Amino acid sequence: MEKFGAGPFFINENILLSSAEHRGEPTDFVHSSAFGQWGDVMVELVRQEDDSTRTPFRDMYQKNQEGLHHTAIIVDNFEDTISHFAGKGFELATRCITRQGGVEFGFIDAVSVMGHMIEIYEASPALLGFYEMVKEASIGWNGDDPLRS
């Protein structure tokens, strides 16, 4: 954080999902995320907390491995975006809804071409408000209190 100037990071631990499907099969994958801002770029640090093997994270990394997993985009229409990527040969690998807030998100498998997945979210006031709060917290941030709940 100090080295690159990203932050502060807002931590959401042990995110539970009300539904999750990975490559056509039901799955549970509990994960934690820390969201921070690095200039104009939102940064999400993620860690899978459970031992599920059918997850978008385990598709690319084994436990204790790390690296760039995805970039994310906010879209106008979730279903249209899935269709758009499918038409380009990129399948929806994972589709989930969070238990808290009911936020739907998915991972498009673009690993073969881009080296990572693409996470998609449909725009909502709650999601956009959260991202704006993270960005606002970074403006003038002096490095104090780098991890926040």
MIDOSE-1310 file (N, C-alpha, C; in nm, 2 decimals, decimal comma, always signed):
residues 149
mekf	+0,08/-0,12/+0,00/+0,00/+0,00/+0,00/+0,09/+0,12/+0,00; +0,18/+0,13/+0,09/+0,27/+0,25/+0,10/+0,36/+0,26/-0,02; +0,41/+0,15/-0,07/+0,50/+0,15/-0,19/+0,43/+0,21/-0,31; +0,30/+0,17/-0,33/+0,23/+0,21/-0,46/+0,13/+0,32/-0,44
gagp	+0,09/+0,35/-0,32/+0,00/+0,46/-0,29/-0,15/+0,42/-0,30; -0,17/+0,29/-0,30/-0,31/+0,25/-0,31/-0,37/+0,24/-0,17; -0,50/+0,28/-0,17/-0,57/+0,26/-0,04/-0,65/+0,39/-0,01; -0,71/+0,39/+0,11/-0,72/+0,28/+0,21/-0,80/+0,16/+0,15
ffin	-0,79/+0,04/+0,21/-0,87/-0,07/+0,17/-0,98/-0,11/+0,26; -1,10/-0,13/+0,21/-1,22/-0,17/+0,28/-1,23/-0,32/+0,27; -1,23/-0,39/+0,39/-1,23/-0,53/+0,39/-1,37/-0,59/+0,41; -1,40/-0,69/+0,33/-1,53/-0,76/+0,34/-1,49/-0,91/+0,36
enil	-1,49/-0,96/+0,48/-1,44/-1,10/+0,50/-1,55/-1,20/+0,49; -1,51/-1,32/+0,45/-1,60/-1,44/+0,44/-1,73/-1,41/+0,37; -1,72/-1,36/+0,25/-1,84/-1,33/+0,17/-1,92/-1,46/+0,14; -2,04/-1,46/+0,18/-2,13/-1,58/+0,16/-2,22/-1,55/+0,04
lssa	-2,25/-1,65/-0,03/-2,33/-1,64/-0,16/-2,46/-1,71/-0,13; -2,57/-1,65/-0,18/-2,70/-1,72/-0,18/-2,71/-1,82/-0,29; -2,64/-1,80/-0,40/-2,63/-1,90/-0,51/-2,50/-1,88/-0,58; -2,45/-1,99/-0,63/-2,32/-1,99/-0,70/-2,32/-2,11/-0,79
ehrg	-2,28/-2,08/-0,92/-2,26/-2,19/-1,01/-2,13/-2,17/-1,09; -2,05/-2,27/-1,10/-1,93/-2,27/-1,17/-1,92/-2,37/-1,28; -1,91/-2,33/-1,40/-1,91/-2,42/-1,52/-2,02/-2,52/-1,51; -2,14/-2,47/-1,48/-2,26/-2,54/-1,49/-2,29/-2,63/-1,37
eptd	-2,21/-2,62/-1,26/-2,23/-2,70/-1,14/-2,24/-2,61/-1,02; -2,33/-2,64/-0,93/-2,34/-2,56/-0,81/-2,21/-2,57/-0,73; -2,17/-2,46/-0,67/-2,05/-2,45/-0,59/-2,07/-2,36/-0,47; -1,99/-2,37/-0,37/-1,97/-2,28/-0,27/-1,83/-2,23/-0,27
fvhs	-1,81/-2,11/-0,27/-1,67/-2,06/-0,25/-1,68/-1,93/-0,17; -1,63/-1,94/-0,05/-1,63/-1,83/+0,05/-1,50/-1,76/+0,02; -1,51/-1,63/+0,01/-1,39/-1,55/-0,02/-1,40/-1,42/+0,05; -1,28/-1,36/+0,07/-1,27/-1,22/+0,13/-1,21/-1,13/+0,03
safg	-1,26/-1,00/+0,03/-1,21/-0,90/-0,06/-1,17/-0,78/+0,02; -1,07/-0,71/-0,03/-1,03/-0,58/+0,02/-1,03/-0,48/-0,10; -1,11/-0,38/-0,09/-1,13/-0,28/-0,20/-1,06/-0,15/-0,17; -0,97/-0,11/-0,26/-0,90/+0,02/-0,25/-0,89/+0,09/-0,38
qwgd	-0,84/+0,21/-0,38/-0,83/+0,29/-0,50/-0,68/+0,32/-0,52; -0,64/+0,32/-0,65/-0,51/+0,35/-0,69/-0,52/+0,45/-0,81; -0,53/+0,58/-0,78/-0,56/+0,68/-0,88/-0,70/+0,66/-0,93; -0,72/+0,64/-1,06/-0,85/+0,61/-1,12/-0,89/+0,47/-1,12
vmve	-0,80/+0,38/-1,07/-0,83/+0,23/-1,08/-0,87/+0,18/-0,94; -0,98/+0,11/-0,94/-1,03/+0,03/-0,82/-0,94/-0,10/-0,82; -0,89/-0,13/-0,70/-0,81/-0,25/-0,68/-0,89/-0,34/-0,58; -0,90/-0,46/-0,62/-0,96/-0,56/-0,53/-0,86/-0,67/-0,51
lvrq	-0,83/-0,69/-0,38/-0,74/-0,80/-0,34/-0,84/-0,91/-0,29; -0,83/-1,03/-0,34/-0,92/-1,14/-0,30/-0,84/-1,26/-0,25; -0,91/-1,33/-0,16/-0,86/-1,46/-0,11/-0,97/-1,55/-0,09; -0,96/-1,67/-0,15/-1,06/-1,78/-0,13/-1,04/-1,83/+0,01
edds	-1,14/-1,84/+0,09/-1,13/-1,88/+0,23/-1,16/-2,03/+0,25; -1,24/-2,09/+0,16/-1,27/-2,23/+0,18/-1,19/-2,32/+0,09; -1,22/-2,45/+0,09/-1,15/-2,55/+0,02/-1,22/-2,59/-0,11; -1,32/-2,52/-0,15/-1,39/-2,56/-0,28/-1,29/-2,56/-0,39
trtp	-1,31/-2,66/-0,48/-1,21/-2,67/-0,60/-1,28/-2,62/-0,72; -1,41/-2,61/-0,73/-1,48/-2,56/-0,85/-1,52/-2,42/-0,83; -1,42/-2,33/-0,85/-1,43/-2,19/-0,83/-1,35/-2,12/-0,94; -1,39/-1,99/-0,97/-1,31/-1,92/-1,07/-1,16/-1,90/-1,02
frdm	-1,14/-1,89/-0,89/-1,01/-1,87/-0,84/-0,92/-1,99/-0,85; -0,98/-2,11/-0,82/-0,90/-2,23/-0,84/-0,88/-2,27/-0,98; -0,96/-2,22/-1,08/-0,93/-2,24/-1,22/-0,79/-2,19/-1,26; -0,75/-2,09/-1,19/-0,62/-2,03/-1,22/-0,51/-2,05/-1,12
yqkn	-0,55/-2,06/-0,99/-0,45/-2,06/-0,89/-0,48/-2,17/-0,79; -0,38/-2,24/-0,74/-0,40/-2,34/-0,63/-0,39/-2,26/-0,50; -0,43/-2,32/-0,39/-0,42/-2,26/-0,26/-0,27/-2,22/-0,24; -0,26/-2,10/-0,19/-0,12/-2,04/-0,16/-0,05/-1,98/-0,28
qegl	-0,12/-1,99/-0,40/-0,06/-1,92/-0,52/-0,13/-1,79/-0,53; -0,07/-1,70/-0,61/-0,13/-1,57/-0,62/-0,09/-1,51/-0,76; -0,17/-1,41/-0,80/-0,15/-1,34/-0,93/-0,27/-1,26/-0,97; -0,26/-1,20/-1,08/-0,37/-1,13/-1,14/-0,48/-1,22/-1,18
hhta	-0,60/-1,21/-1,12/-0,71/-1,30/-1,15/-0,81/-1,24/-1,25; -0,85/-1,12/-1,23/-0,95/-1,06/-1,32/-0,94/-0,91/-1,33; -1,00/-0,86/-1,43/-1,03/-0,72/-1,44/-1,19/-0,72/-1,43; -1,24/-0,60/-1,39/-1,39/-0,60/-1,37/-1,45/-0,48/-1,45
iivd	-1,57/-0,51/-1,50/-1,64/-0,40/-1,57/-1,79/-0,40/-1,51; -1,84/-0,28/-1,51/-1,98/-0,26/-1,47/-2,06/-0,24/-1,60; -2,16/-0,32/-1,61/-2,23/-0,32/-1,74/-2,38/-0,28/-1,72; -2,44/-0,24/-1,83/-2,58/-0,19/-1,83/-2,68/-0,31/-1,81
nfed	-2,64/-0,42/-1,88/-2,73/-0,54/-1,88/-2,65/-0,67/-1,86; -2,67/-0,74/-1,76/-2,59/-0,86/-1,73/-2,61/-0,96/-1,84; -2,74/-0,99/-1,87/-2,76/-1,10/-1,97/-2,71/-1,06/-2,11; -2,72/-0,94/-2,15/-2,67/-0,89/-2,28/-2,52/-0,90/-2,28
tish	-2,46/-0,88/-2,17/-2,31/-0,88/-2,16/-2,26/-1,03/-2,17; -2,33/-1,12/-2,11/-2,30/-1,26/-2,12/-2,31/-1,31/-2,27; -2,42/-1,27/-2,33/-2,44/-1,30/-2,47/-2,33/-1,24/-2,56; -2,30/-1,12/-2,53/-2,19/-1,05/-2,61/-2,06/-1,13/-2,61
fagk	-2,02/-1,16/-2,49/-1,89/-1,24/-2,47/-1,91/-1,38/-2,53; -2,02/-1,44/-2,51/-2,04/-1,58/-2,57/-2,03/-1,57/-2,72; -2,08/-1,46/-2,78/-2,07/-1,45/-2,93/-1,92/-1,43/-2,98; -1,84/-1,39/-2,89/-1,69/-1,37/-2,92/-1,61/-1,49/-2,88
gfel	-1,68/-1,60/-2,83/-1,61/-1,72/-2,79/-1,57/-1,73/-2,64; -1,61/-1,64/-2,56/-1,58/-1,64/-2,42/-1,70/-1,68/-2,33; -1,68/-1,79/-2,26/-1,80/-1,84/-2,19/-1,80/-1,78/-2,05; -1,92/-1,78/-1,99/-1,94/-1,75/-1,85/-1,90/-1,87/-1,77
atrc	-1,79/-1,85/-1,69/-1,74/-1,95/-1,61/-1,82/-1,96/-1,48; -1,85/-1,85/-1,42/-1,91/-1,85/-1,28/-2,02/-1,74/-1,28; -2,13/-1,77/-1,21/-2,24/-1,68/-1,18/-2,28/-1,69/-1,04; -2,29/-1,58/-0,97/-2,31/-1,58/-0,83/-2,41/-1,47/-0,79
itrq	-2,47/-1,48/-0,67/-2,54/-1,37/-0,61/-2,50/-1,37/-0,46; -2,46/-1,26/-0,41/-2,42/-1,24/-0,27/-2,54/-1,26/-0,18; -2,51/-1,31/-0,06/-2,62/-1,32/+0,04/-2,65/-1,19/+0,09; -2,55/-1,11/+0,12/-2,57/-0,97/+0,17/-2,58/-0,88/+0,05
ggve	-2,70/-0,82/+0,03/-2,72/-0,72/-0,07/-2,77/-0,77/-0,20; -2,76/-0,90/-0,22/-2,81/-0,97/-0,34/-2,75/-0,92/-0,47; -2,62/-0,89/-0,46/-2,54/-0,84/-0,58/-2,51/-0,96/-0,67; -2,55/-0,95/-0,80/-2,51/-1,06/-0,89/-2,38/-1,02/-0,96
fgfi	-2,30/-1,12/-0,98/-2,17/-1,10/-1,05/-2,13/-1,23/-1,12; -2,05/-1,22/-1,22/-2,00/-1,33/-1,29/-1,86/-1,32/-1,34; -1,80/-1,43/-1,38/-1,67/-1,43/-1,43/-1,67/-1,49/-1,58; -1,63/-1,41/-1,67/-1,62/-1,45/-1,81/-1,47/-1,51/-1,82
davs	-1,46/-1,63/-1,88/-1,33/-1,69/-1,90/-1,26/-1,63/-2,02; -1,17/-1,54/-2,00/-1,09/-1,48/-2,11/-0,94/-1,52/-2,09; -0,91/-1,62/-2,01/-0,78/-1,66/-1,98/-0,70/-1,69/-2,10; -0,75/-1,76/-2,20/-0,68/-1,81/-2,32/-0,63/-1,69/-2,40
vmgh	-0,70/-1,58/-2,40/-0,66/-1,46/-2,48/-0,59/-1,35/-2,40; -0,65/-1,33/-2,28/-0,61/-1,21/-2,20/-0,52/-1,25/-2,08; -0,52/-1,38/-2,04/-0,44/-1,42/-1,93/-0,51/-1,40/-1,80; -0,64/-1,36/-1,80/-0,72/-1,34/-1,68/-0,87/-1,35/-1,72
miei	-0,95/-1,35/-1,61/-1,09/-1,35/-1,63/-1,14/-1,21/-1,63; -1,27/-1,19/-1,67/-1,33/-1,06/-1,67/-1,45/-1,07/-1,58; -1,45/-1,00/-1,47/-1,57/-1,00/-1,38/-1,67/-0,90/-1,43; -1,80/-0,94/-1,43/-1,90/-0,84/-1,47/-2,00/-0,82/-1,36
yeas	-2,05/-0,70/-1,34/-2,15/-0,66/-1,25/-2,25/-0,57/-1,33; -2,37/-0,59/-1,30/-2,47/-0,49/-1,35/-2,48/-0,37/-1,26; -2,48/-0,25/-1,32/-2,48/-0,13/-1,25/-2,60/-0,13/-1,16; -2,58/-0,08/-1,03/-2,69/-0,06/-0,94/-2,65/+0,06/-0,85
pall	-2,74/+0,13/-0,79/-2,71/+0,24/-0,70/-2,62/+0,20/-0,59; -2,65/+0,08/-0,53/-2,57/+0,04/-0,41/-2,42/+0,01/-0,46; -2,40/-0,06/-0,57/-2,27/-0,09/-0,61/-2,19/+0,03/-0,65; -2,26/+0,12/-0,73/-2,19/+0,25/-0,77/-2,16/+0,33/-0,65
gfye	-2,25/+0,33/-0,55/-2,23/+0,41/-0,43/-2,11/+0,36/-0,35; -2,10/+0,23/-0,34/-1,98/+0,17/-0,27/-1,85/+0,21/-0,34; -1,85/+0,19/-0,47/-1,73/+0,23/-0,54/-1,69/+0,37/-0,53; -1,79/+0,46/-0,52/-1,77/+0,60/-0,51/-1,72/+0,63/-0,37
mvke	-1,77/+0,56/-0,26/-1,72/+0,58/-0,13/-1,57/+0,54/-0,12; -1,53/+0,43/-0,18/-1,39/+0,39/-0,18/-1,30/+0,49/-0,25; -1,35/+0,54/-0,36/-1,27/+0,64/-0,43/-1,26/+0,77/-0,35; -1,37/+0,82/-0,29/-1,37/+0,94/-0,21/-1,27/+0,92/-0,09
asig	-1,27/+0,81/-0,03/-1,18/+0,78/+0,08/-1,03/+0,79/+0,04; -1,00/+0,77/-0,08/-0,86/+0,77/-0,13/-0,81/+0,92/-0,16; -0,90/+1,01/-0,17/-0,87/+1,14/-0,21/-0,81/+1,21/-0,08; -0,68/+1,25/-0,09/-0,61/+1,31/+0,02/-0,57/+1,21/+0,13
wngd	-0,58/+1,08/+0,10/-0,55/+0,98/+0,20/-0,40/+0,99/+0,24; -0,37/+1,00/+0,36/-0,23/+1,01/+0,41/-0,16/+0,89/+0,45; -0,22/+0,77/+0,43/-0,16/+0,65/+0,47/-0,21/+0,59/+0,61; -0,28/+0,68/+0,68/-0,33/+0,63/+0,81/-0,45/+0,54/+0,79
dplr	-0,46/+0,45/+0,89/-0,58/+0,36/+0,89/-0,60/+0,29/+0,75; -0,50/+0,21/+0,71/-0,50/+0,16/+0,57/-0,60/+0,04/+0,55; -0,64/-0,03/+0,66/-0,74/-0,13/+0,65/-0,86/-0,10/+0,73; -0,98/-0,10/+0,66/-1,10/-0,06/+0,73/-1,21/-0,16/+0,71
s	-1,30/-0,17/+0,80/-1,41/-0,27/+0,79/-1,52/-0,21/+0,70
